[in-house]
Amino acid sequence: MTQGFNKHKTMNKKTFIKTAIKNGYTGNECKGWDWIRNNLSELDYIFQAEKYKECKGMKYKCMPFLVEDDDLSQSETRVLETAWYLNNNRVHEQEKKEKIAKFNLEGFFIIENDKALHGRKIEFILDTTDELFGGLTKLKGKLYWSETDNALMAMKTRSKRRGYWIDNGNIYIKLLN
C-alpha cells in the first residue's frame, strides 16, 4: 500500500502550513486545495509512519497525531485537516487500484455494454466496498440484455427479474464458455 509515496522528509509541518496558506488556502470553499493535493508527499514522513497508519484514517485519532504539541491557530489546524482528508482520498484510490489489479489477474474485468453478450455465462464480482455495509460478493450467472433500457445486466443463476447493471463500474466479469 505504501508504493508510490515519497518517504523522505523535505518540508516540515509548519513550513507546509505557511506555504499552503500563501498559495491560496483559505479554509473554506476548497480554495487552495490543489496546492495541498499536489504537495501531500511533503507530509509523507507523517502519513507513512506506522503510528499514523494504526489510526486507520479516523479523524479523531489522526488529528492529535498530526497536530501533536504544536501551537497552531485554527486556520493552521484547518490546513492539516484538509491534508488529512486528501491523504485519506489518496490512500483510498491507491487501495482501489490494487484491488482492480488483483481482480484483473484473476480474470475479472469491467466490460462494455454490448448486446452481443446477451446469454453468455459469467462469473462476476459485485464490489460494494464503498457503501456503508458493503463488501465483495462473487456470483455466477448470465448476462441479460434489457430491450427496454438498452443496457446489459449481470443476473445471478435462477434470477428472472433482478440483476446488476454492468455500467455502474462496480461489477467485474469473467466470461465463461
Secondary structure, DSSP 8 states (H G I E B T S, - for coil): --TT---S--S-HHHHHHHHHHTT--SSTTTTHHHHHHTGGGGHHHHTSHHHHTTTT-HHHHHHHHHTT----HHHHHHHHHHHHHHHHHHHHHHHHHHHHHHHHTT-B-----GGGTT-EEEEEEE-TTSTT--EEEEEEEEEEETTTTEEEEEETT-SS--EEGGGS-EEEEE--
